[in-house]
Amino acid sequence: MPLATLRRPPTRLAAQSSSHEGWRQRRCFCLPAPLGLRSGRRAHVHAPLPPAATNEDKDGSSAVRLAEPAGPDSGQVASPPLLPSNALLQSLEPTARAEASIDTQAASDQRDAVRLVGICGSVAALALATELNRDWIGAHQELAMGAVFLAGYTGIVVESWLQLSKAGVALLLAAALWSIRATAEGLDALDLEMGSALGEVSAVIFFLLGAMAVVEVVDSHQGFKAVTSSLRPSSRPQLLTAVALTTFFMSSVLDNLTTTIVMVALMNKLCADPDTRRFLGATVVVAANAGGAWTPIGDVTTTMLWIHGQITALPTMRDLLLPSAVSVAVPVAAWALTAPEMKDTSPLLPATSTSASSSGAGGGGEEAPPRSNLVLSVGLGSLLMVPVLRAWAGLPPHMGMLACLGFLWLVTDAIHFGEERRHLTVSQALKRVDSEAVLFFTGVLLAVAALERAGLLGGLAEALSAAVPQQEIVAGTIGLASAVVDNVPLVAATMGMYDMTSYPQDASLWQLIAYCAGTGGSLLIIGSAAGVAYMGMERSATFNWYASRITPWALAGYVAGLGTYGLQQALTGPH
């Protein structure tokens, strides 16, 4: 039997007037139960009749003759029965897509449950092991702390694969190390050590919070638009040079992450070719990391060295400016001469976007808030005043940064008094500060402080000095390691390994660590926060592409900068 049986309507209907033209006969399909309702009954689905035949009657009136179904003796071929539409079937049956979504959600829930059980089990096992082995931990404190630190550090390194926040791992690591320290030394000794460690760590954290808030306020006013809109090169090599120079000097005042975000967004306005834009973005990463290495406020690692007294502002800028510039100039010159992207002669911008880009880059054609240039001047002036206040008034860097933030706060409140744009004030900018990064720095610095109080870092420094007597090799190794792991814990550990009695303020070791930790992060795209941000903004920039096209010349620049520093010290002598 056919799938649907036709219920015979009347064979002839007279269309007497125009009011009957919209009337339609319907016929009924009886669907089997699997395609119909789940109750087992047949579902009746109404569908329009096939086209009808219209004939003239003898009296001249028109009538509609419905098509008769083909019988076995009619000599006609029966037309296939009409089937219900896909939309109807999808409304009656669960679709494969919905079932797949359910399966995917179930698998995701299962993975989340396994991850949750693993995290809770690991923390519980660590707490239980600490409680059951108090005597052993007290006698083998260094071994226990070293094992826990390596486990936590491994979690920080592979956080992208585990999809766990490295800030959470760092905070748990710090708590575990100080717990072991308390078990071995007692609570009274822990209170004294924790007090001094928190004083050192809070100085770095407050400085970073103030600097991040200042940058957020300037960025919300589109203050960087005035800087980036001045770039109007006519060729790709000129654009490459202009981007490298602008990024290098901008990163010396701002942090390399903010500089990278601003400049990569600018590339979308200045260059239409995706291959060229990807190459210019990699140049931004190299220049941003190098630019942050020669000033005490340009990178978090140099800021840490500056706040703790290992380096000072003017000697660092004087001795590291040329090596940092060489580390950028060598790869930029090589890329300008050899890179296929730089030999393309097509226009940088399409004709339709030239006028749009001339209105200002980085703002996407949006109108800048009023007095944005004033906010830019006050913000950058505040950042530059921190070293001045340190040298002139003896104000600690974190207090100088907080004072400058307070001044900028009052300025923005005054110029936006009575306005509805409260998102432009410092109060709202503080909500946009990357608090996860701040907590990550806090956890790492507290963990390293625990290792330093236990004497582990001092012993490691003695063993490393005995094995590698040349400090240039030690610093160079730290720079190469920073391409794989985060440079913040590397520099923090190095600061605890070497004391300032053997290596006084502004010694070559400290300056080399500042240079190598900053520029070494450019060797791989995952080696710095700037590289990770660039990889997220430019989806075509993959790890393999960066390693094959950027890493060789970035390594050449890194080595050339080291050689330039050594030659400079040999010619001028220690200052």
C-alpha positions as CSV (number, residue, x, y, z in Angstrom):
1,M,0.0,0.0,0.0
2,P,1.2,3.6,-0.6
3,L,2.3,5.6,2.4
4,A,-0.7,7.9,2.2
5,T,-4.3,7.1,1.0
6,L,-6.4,9.8,-0.7
7,R,-9.7,10.7,0.7
8,R,-11.9,11.3,-2.3
9,P,-13.4,14.8,-2.5
10,P,-16.3,15.9,-4.7
11,T,-15.3,15.7,-8.3
12,R,-16.8,19.0,-9.4
13,L,-17.2,22.4,-7.8
14,A,-18.6,25.5,-9.4
15,A,-16.6,28.7,-9.0
16,Q,-19.5,31.1,-9.3
17,S,-17.8,34.3,-8.1
18,S,-14.5,35.8,-7.2
19,S,-15.2,35.3,-3.5
20,H,-14.6,31.5,-4.0
21,E,-11.1,31.9,-5.6
22,G,-9.3,31.6,-2.2
23,W,-11.1,28.5,-1.2
24,R,-9.0,25.3,-1.3
25,Q,-9.8,21.7,-0.8
26,R,-7.5,19.7,1.4
27,R,-6.7,16.1,1.5
28,C,-5.5,14.1,4.4
29,F,-2.4,11.9,4.9
30,C,-2.3,9.2,7.5
31,L,1.3,8.8,8.7
32,P,2.6,5.7,10.3
33,A,3.2,5.9,14.0
34,P,7.1,6.3,13.9
35,L,6.7,9.5,11.8
36,G,3.6,10.7,13.7
37,L,2.7,10.9,17.3
38,R,4.3,8.6,19.9
39,S,0.9,7.4,21.2
40,G,0.6,4.8,18.4
41,R,-2.2,6.4,16.6
42,R,-1.9,7.6,13.0
43,A,-1.2,11.3,12.7
44,H,-3.5,13.2,10.2
45,V,-1.5,15.8,8.3
46,H,-3.4,18.2,6.0
47,A,-1.7,19.2,2.7
48,P,-2.9,21.2,-0.3
49,L,-4.5,19.5,-3.2
50,P,-2.6,19.2,-6.5
51,P,-3.4,21.6,-9.2
52,A,-6.9,21.3,-10.6
53,A,-8.0,21.3,-14.2
54,T,-10.3,24.1,-15.4
55,N,-12.7,23.4,-18.2
56,E,-15.4,25.4,-20.0
57,D,-19.0,24.2,-19.6
58,K,-21.3,24.2,-22.4
59,D,-23.1,27.2,-21.0
60,G,-19.8,29.1,-21.0
61,S,-19.4,29.1,-17.2
62,S,-16.1,28.0,-15.8
63,A,-15.7,25.2,-13.3
64,V,-12.8,23.6,-11.4
65,R,-12.3,19.9,-12.0
66,L,-10.1,18.2,-9.5
67,A,-7.6,15.7,-10.7
68,E,-8.8,12.2,-10.3
69,P,-6.4,9.6,-8.9
70,A,-5.1,7.1,-11.4
71,G,-6.8,3.8,-11.2
72,P,-5.6,0.4,-12.2
73,D,-7.6,0.5,-15.4
74,S,-7.2,4.1,-16.4
75,G,-4.0,3.6,-18.3
76,Q,-2.4,6.5,-16.4
77,V,0.7,6.3,-14.3
78,A,0.0,7.1,-10.6
79,S,1.9,10.1,-9.3
80,P,4.0,9.6,-6.2
81,P,2.2,10.5,-3.0
82,L,3.1,13.8,-1.3
83,L,5.3,13.4,1.7
84,P,5.4,15.7,4.8
85,S,7.9,18.5,4.8
86,N,11.2,18.4,6.6
87,A,10.1,21.2,8.9
88,L,7.2,19.0,10.0
89,L,9.4,16.0,10.6
90,Q,11.9,18.0,12.5
91,S,9.1,19.3,14.8
92,L,7.9,15.8,15.5
93,E,11.2,13.9,15.8
94,P,14.3,14.7,17.8
95,T,17.0,15.6,15.3
96,A,20.4,14.2,15.0
97,R,21.9,17.6,15.8
98,A,20.0,17.8,19.1
99,E,21.1,14.3,20.0
100,A,24.7,15.2,19.2
101,S,24.4,18.3,21.4
102,I,23.1,16.2,24.3
103,D,26.0,13.7,23.9
104,T,28.5,16.6,23.7
105,Q,27.1,18.2,26.8
106,A,27.2,14.9,28.6
107,A,30.9,14.3,27.6
108,S,31.7,17.9,28.8
109,D,30.0,17.3,32.1
110,Q,32.0,14.1,32.5
111,R,35.3,15.8,31.8
112,D,34.5,18.7,34.2
113,A,33.6,16.1,36.9
114,V,36.9,14.2,36.4
115,R,38.8,17.5,36.5
116,L,37.0,18.6,39.7
117,V,37.7,15.3,41.4
118,G,41.3,15.4,40.3
119,I,41.8,18.9,41.7
120,C,40.0,18.2,45.0
121,G,41.9,14.9,45.3
122,S,45.2,16.5,44.8
123,V,44.7,19.2,47.3
124,A,43.3,16.7,49.9
125,A,46.2,14.3,49.3
126,L,48.7,17.2,49.8
127,A,47.0,18.3,53.0
128,L,46.8,14.7,54.3
129,A,50.4,14.0,53.5
130,T,51.5,17.2,55.3
131,E,49.5,16.2,58.4
132,L,50.7,12.6,58.5
133,N,54.4,13.4,57.9
134,R,55.0,16.5,60.1
135,D,58.2,15.0,61.6
136,W,59.6,14.0,58.2
137,I,58.8,17.4,56.7
138,G,60.5,19.2,59.6
139,A,63.7,17.1,59.0
140,H,63.6,17.3,55.1
141,Q,62.1,20.8,54.6
142,E,64.2,21.6,51.5
143,L,63.3,18.4,49.7
144,A,59.6,18.8,50.4
145,M,59.5,22.4,49.3
146,G,61.5,21.6,46.2
147,A,59.1,18.8,45.2
148,V,56.0,21.0,45.7
149,F,57.5,23.9,43.9
150,L,58.4,21.7,40.8
151,A,54.9,20.3,40.8
152,G,53.3,23.7,41.0
153,Y,55.7,25.2,38.4
154,T,54.8,22.4,36.0
155,G,51.2,23.2,36.4
156,I,51.9,26.8,35.5
157,V,53.9,25.8,32.4
158,V,51.2,23.5,31.1
159,E,48.2,25.6,32.1
160,S,47.1,26.0,28.5
161,W,46.8,22.2,28.1
162,L,45.2,21.6,31.4
163,Q,42.9,24.6,30.9
164,L,43.4,25.7,34.5
165,S,44.1,29.2,35.6
166,K,47.8,29.7,36.4
167,A,46.8,32.3,39.0
168,G,44.9,29.7,40.9
169,V,47.9,27.3,40.7
170,A,50.3,30.0,41.8
171,L,48.2,30.9,44.9
172,L,47.8,27.3,45.9
173,L,51.6,26.8,45.4
174,A,52.4,29.8,47.7
175,A,50.0,28.5,50.4
176,A,51.5,25.0,50.2
177,L,55.1,26.2,50.5
178,W,54.4,28.5,53.4
179,S,52.5,25.6,55.1
180,I,55.5,23.4,54.8
181,R,57.6,26.3,56.2
182,A,55.3,26.7,59.1
183,T,55.4,22.9,59.8
184,A,59.2,23.0,59.9
185,E,59.8,26.3,61.8
186,G,56.7,27.0,63.8
187,L,54.1,29.7,63.7
188,D,56.1,32.3,65.5
189,A,58.9,32.2,63.0
190,L,56.4,32.1,60.2
191,D,54.7,35.4,61.3
192,L,58.0,37.3,61.1
193,E,59.0,35.8,57.8
194,M,55.6,36.4,56.3
195,G,55.5,40.0,57.4
196,S,58.8,40.8,55.6
197,A,57.8,38.8,52.5
198,L,54.4,40.5,52.3
199,G,56.1,43.9,52.5
200,E,58.3,43.1,49.5
201,V,55.5,41.5,47.5
202,S,53.0,44.3,48.1
203,A,55.4,46.9,46.8
204,V,55.4,45.2,43.4
205,I,51.7,44.5,43.4
206,F,50.7,48.1,44.3
207,F,53.0,49.4,41.6
208,L,51.5,47.1,39.0
209,L,47.9,48.0,40.0
210,G,48.7,51.7,39.7
211,A,50.4,51.3,36.3
212,M,47.6,49.1,34.9
213,A,44.9,51.6,36.0
214,V,46.8,54.6,34.4
215,V,47.0,52.7,31.1
216,E,43.3,51.7,31.3
217,V,42.3,55.3,31.8
218,V,44.4,56.5,28.8
219,D,43.1,53.7,26.6
220,S,39.5,54.4,27.5
221,H,40.0,58.0,26.3
222,Q,41.6,56.7,23.1
223,G,44.7,58.6,24.0
224,F,46.9,56.2,22.0
225,K,45.0,57.2,18.9
226,A,47.1,60.4,18.6
227,V,50.3,58.3,18.6
228,T,49.3,55.6,16.2
229,S,47.5,57.8,13.7
230,S,50.8,59.5,12.9
231,L,52.0,56.4,11.0
232,R,51.4,56.9,7.3
233,P,54.2,55.0,5.4
234,S,54.1,54.6,1.6
235,S,55.8,51.1,1.4
236,R,56.1,47.9,3.4
237,P,59.7,48.3,4.5
238,Q,58.9,51.8,5.7
239,L,55.9,50.5,7.6
240,L,58.0,47.7,9.1
241,T,60.5,50.3,10.4
242,A,57.9,52.7,11.6
243,V,56.0,50.0,13.5
244,A,59.2,48.7,15.1
245,L,60.4,52.1,16.3
246,T,57.0,53.1,17.6
247,T,56.5,49.9,19.5
248,F,60.0,50.0,20.9
249,F,59.6,53.4,22.5
250,M,56.0,53.0,23.4
251,S,56.8,49.8,25.3
252,S,59.5,51.5,27.2
253,V,56.8,53.6,29.0
254,L,53.8,51.2,28.8
255,D,54.0,47.5,29.5
256,N,54.6,45.2,26.5
257,L,51.2,43.6,26.7
258,T,49.3,46.9,26.3
259,T,51.6,48.1,23.6
260,T,51.1,44.9,21.6
261,I,47.3,45.1,21.9
262,V,47.3,48.8,20.7
263,M,49.8,48.2,17.8
264,V,48.2,44.9,16.5
265,A,44.8,46.7,16.4
266,L,46.5,49.5,14.4
267,M,47.8,46.9,11.9
268,N,44.2,46.2,10.9
269,K,43.9,49.8,9.9
270,L,47.2,50.3,8.1
271,C,47.5,47.1,6.2
272,A,44.9,45.1,4.2
273,D,47.1,42.1,3.2
274,P,46.7,39.4,5.8
275,D,50.2,37.9,5.3
276,T,51.9,41.3,5.7
277,R,49.7,42.1,8.7
278,R,50.7,38.8,10.4
279,F,54.3,39.5,9.8
280,L,54.0,43.1,11.2
281,G,52.3,41.7,14.3
282,A,55.3,39.4,15.0
283,T,57.5,42.5,14.6
284,V,55.4,44.2,17.3
285,V,56.0,41.3,19.7
286,V,59.8,41.4,19.2
287,A,60.0,45.2,19.5
288,A,57.6,45.3,22.5
289,N,59.7,42.8,24.5
290,A,62.9,44.6,23.7
291,G,61.5,48.0,24.5
292,G,60.4,47.0,27.9
293,A,63.9,45.6,28.9
294,W,65.8,48.9,29.0
295,T,63.6,51.0,31.3
296,P,62.5,50.2,34.9
297,I,58.8,50.7,34.1
298,G,58.7,48.9,30.7
299,D,58.4,45.3,31.9
300,V,57.3,43.6,35.1
301,T,60.7,41.9,35.4
302,T,62.7,45.1,35.2
303,T,60.2,46.7,37.6
304,M,60.8,43.9,40.1
305,L,64.5,44.4,39.9
306,W,64.1,48.1,40.3
307,I,61.8,48.0,43.3
308,H,64.0,45.5,45.1
309,G,67.1,47.6,44.6
310,Q,69.1,45.5,42.2
311,I,69.0,48.1,39.4
312,T,68.5,51.9,39.3
313,A,66.8,53.9,36.5
314,L,69.5,56.0,34.8
315,P,72.3,53.4,34.7
316,T,69.9,50.7,33.4
317,M,68.6,53.0,30.6
318,R,72.2,54.0,29.7
319,D,73.6,50.5,29.6
320,L,70.7,48.6,28.1
321,L,69.3,51.0,25.5
322,L,71.9,50.1,22.8
323,P,71.8,46.3,23.3
324,S,67.9,46.4,23.3
325,A,67.9,48.5,20.1
326,V,70.3,46.1,18.4
327,S,68.2,43.1,19.3
328,V,65.4,44.7,17.3
329,A,67.4,46.3,14.5
330,V,69.1,43.0,13.4
331,P,65.8,41.1,12.8
332,V,64.0,44.1,11.3
333,A,66.8,44.8,8.9
334,A,66.9,41.2,7.8
335,W,63.2,41.0,7.4
336,A,63.1,44.2,5.3
337,L,65.6,42.7,2.9
338,T,64.6,39.1,2.7
339,A,61.0,38.6,3.8
340,P,58.6,38.0,0.8
341,E,55.9,40.0,2.6
342,M,58.1,43.1,2.4
343,K,58.6,42.7,-1.4
344,D,54.9,42.9,-2.3
345,T,54.2,46.1,-4.2
346,S,50.4,46.1,-3.9
347,P,48.8,49.0,-2.0
348,L,48.9,48.8,1.8
349,L,45.2,49.9,2.1
350,P,42.3,49.4,-0.3
351,A,41.1,52.6,-1.9
352,T,37.8,52.4,0.0
353,S,39.5,52.3,3.4
354,T,42.0,55.0,2.9
355,S,39.7,57.8,4.0
356,A,38.5,55.8,6.9
357,S,41.9,55.1,8.2
358,S,43.0,58.7,7.8
359,S,40.4,59.6,10.5
360,G,42.5,57.8,13.1
361,A,43.7,54.4,13.8
362,G,42.8,52.3,16.7
363,G,39.5,53.9,17.2
364,G,37.6,52.2,14.5
365,G,36.2,55.5,13.2
366,E,34.7,56.3,16.6
367,E,34.9,59.8,17.9
368,A,37.4,60.2,20.7
369,P,36.1,61.5,24.0
370,P,36.8,65.1,24.8
371,R,40.1,66.1,26.3
372,S,41.7,62.8,25.3
373,N,45.0,64.5,24.6
374,L,45.0,66.0,28.1
375,V,44.4,62.5,29.6
376,L,47.2,61.1,27.5
377,S,49.6,63.8,28.6
378,V,48.8,63.4,32.2
379,G,48.9,59.6,32.1
380,L,52.3,59.4,30.4
381,G,53.6,62.2,32.5
382,S,52.6,60.3,35.6
383,L,54.4,57.2,34.5
384,L,57.5,59.2,33.7
385,M,57.4,61.0,37.0
386,V,57.8,57.8,39.1
387,P,61.6,57.6,38.5
388,V,61.9,61.3,39.0
389,L,60.1,61.1,42.3
390,R,62.4,58.2,43.3
391,A,65.6,60.2,42.5
392,W,64.4,63.6,43.7
393,A,62.2,63.0,46.7
394,G,63.4,59.4,47.6
395,L,59.8,58.2,47.3
396,P,59.6,54.4,46.8
397,P,58.4,53.4,43.3
398,H,55.1,52.0,44.5
399,M,54.3,55.1,46.5
400,G,55.2,57.3,43.5
401,M,52.9,55.3,41.3
402,L,50.1,55.5,43.7
403,A,50.6,59.3,44.1
404,C,50.5,59.7,40.3
405,L,47.4,57.5,40.1
406,G,45.7,59.7,42.7
407,F,46.5,62.8,40.7
408,L,45.1,61.3,37.4
409,W,42.0,60.2,39.4
410,L,41.3,63.8,40.4
411,V,41.9,65.1,36.9
412,T,39.5,62.7,35.3
413,D,36.8,63.3,38.0
414,A,37.2,67.1,37.3
415,I,37.0,67.0,33.5
416,H,34.0,64.6,33.6
417,F,32.1,66.2,36.4
418,G,28.4,66.1,35.8
419,E,28.7,63.9,32.7
420,E,27.1,60.5,32.2
421,R,30.3,58.9,30.8
422,R,31.5,57.5,34.1
423,H,33.2,54.6,32.4
424,L,36.0,57.1,31.6
425,T,37.0,57.6,35.2
426,V,39.6,55.8,37.3
427,S,36.8,54.2,39.3
428,Q,35.6,52.2,36.3
429,A,39.1,51.6,35.0
430,L,40.0,49.7,38.1
431,K,37.2,47.3,37.3
432,R,38.9,46.5,34.0
433,V,42.3,45.9,35.4
434,D,43.5,42.3,34.8
435,S,43.1,41.1,38.3
436,E,44.0,37.5,37.3
437,A,47.5,38.7,36.3
438,V,47.9,40.6,39.5
439,L,47.0,37.5,41.6
440,F,49.3,35.4,39.5
441,F,52.2,37.7,40.3
442,T,51.2,37.7,44.0
443,G,51.3,33.9,44.1
444,V,54.6,33.5,42.3
445,L,56.3,36.1,44.4
446,L,55.1,34.7,47.7
447,A,56.1,31.2,46.6
448,V,59.6,32.4,45.7
449,A,59.8,34.3,49.0
450,A,59.1,31.0,50.8
451,L,61.9,29.3,49.0
452,E,64.3,32.1,49.7
453,R,63.5,32.1,53.4
454,A,64.2,28.3,53.5
455,G,67.6,28.8,51.9
456,L,67.0,26.8,48.8
457,L,67.7,29.6,46.3
458,G,71.0,30.5,48.0
459,G,72.2,26.9,47.7
460,L,71.1,26.7,44.1
461,A,73.1,29.9,43.3
462,E,76.3,28.5,44.9
463,A,76.0,25.3,42.9
464,L,75.3,27.2,39.6
465,S,78.2,29.6,40.2
466,A,80.5,26.6,40.8
467,A,79.3,24.9,37.6
468,V,79.1,28.0,35.4
469,P,81.5,30.7,36.6
470,Q,80.7,33.2,33.9
471,Q,77.7,35.4,34.7
472,E,77.0,36.1,31.0
473,I,76.3,32.5,30.4
474,V,74.0,32.3,33.5
475,A,72.0,35.3,32.3
476,G,71.9,34.0,28.7
477,T,70.6,30.7,29.9
478,I,67.8,32.5,31.9
479,G,66.9,34.3,28.7
480,L,66.6,31.1,26.7
481,A,64.5,29.5,29.4
482,S,62.2,32.5,29.5
483,A,61.1,31.6,25.9
484,V,59.6,28.4,27.3
485,V,58.5,29.3,30.8
486,D,57.2,32.5,32.4
487,N,59.9,35.0,33.1
488,V,58.4,36.4,36.3
489,P,59.2,33.3,38.4
490,L,62.6,33.0,36.7
491,V,63.6,36.5,37.6
492,A,62.1,36.2,41.1
493,A,64.1,33.0,41.7
494,T,67.3,34.6,40.4
495,M,66.8,37.6,42.7
496,G,66.7,35.2,45.6
497,M,69.7,33.1,44.3
498,Y,72.2,35.9,44.2
499,D,72.7,38.3,47.2
500,M,73.6,42.0,46.7
501,T,76.8,41.7,48.8
502,S,78.4,39.6,46.0
503,Y,76.6,41.5,43.2
504,P,75.9,45.1,44.2
505,Q,73.4,47.4,42.8
506,D,73.6,47.9,39.0
507,A,76.1,45.0,38.6
508,S,76.4,43.5,35.2
509,L,74.5,40.4,36.3
510,W,71.4,42.3,37.2
511,Q,71.4,44.3,34.0
512,L,72.0,41.2,31.9
513,I,69.1,39.4,33.7
514,A,66.8,42.4,32.9
515,Y,67.9,42.3,29.2
516,C,67.8,38.5,28.7
517,A,64.5,37.9,30.6
518,G,62.8,40.7,28.5
519,T,64.1,39.9,25.0
520,G,64.3,36.1,25.5
521,G,60.6,36.0,25.6
522,S,60.5,36.8,21.9
523,L,62.2,33.6,20.8
524,L,58.9,31.7,20.8
525,I,55.4,33.1,20.5
526,I,54.4,31.6,23.8
527,G,57.4,33.0,25.6
528,S,55.8,36.3,26.7
529,A,52.4,37.8,27.4
530,A,52.8,40.0,24.3
531,G,53.2,36.9,22.1
532,V,50.2,35.1,23.6
533,A,48.1,38.2,23.2
534,Y,49.2,38.5,19.6
535,M,48.5,34.9,18.9
536,G,45.0,35.4,20.2
537,M,44.3,38.5,18.1
538,E,45.8,37.2,14.9
539,R,44.4,33.7,14.4
540,S,46.7,32.9,11.4
541,A,49.8,33.4,13.6
542,T,50.5,29.8,14.7
543,F,53.4,28.4,16.8
544,N,55.0,26.6,13.8
545,W,54.8,29.7,11.6
546,Y,56.4,31.9,14.3
547,A,59.1,29.3,15.0
548,S,60.1,29.0,11.3
549,R,59.8,32.6,10.2
550,I,60.5,34.7,13.3
551,T,62.5,32.7,15.8
552,P,65.8,32.4,13.8
553,W,66.2,36.2,13.3
554,A,64.9,36.9,16.8
555,L,67.6,34.6,18.2
556,A,70.2,36.4,16.0
557,G,69.1,39.7,17.5
558,Y,69.1,38.3,21.0
559,V,72.7,37.1,20.6
560,A,73.8,40.4,18.9
561,G,72.4,42.4,21.8
562,L,74.4,40.2,24.3
563,G,77.5,40.8,22.2
564,T,76.8,44.6,22.1
565,Y,76.5,44.7,25.9
566,G,79.8,42.9,26.3
567,L,81.6,45.1,23.8
568,Q,80.1,48.2,25.4
569,Q,81.3,47.1,28.9
570,A,84.7,46.3,27.5
571,L,85.1,49.7,25.9
572,T,83.7,51.9,28.6
573,G,84.4,49.7,31.6
574,P,82.0,49.3,34.6
575,H,80.4,52.6,35.6
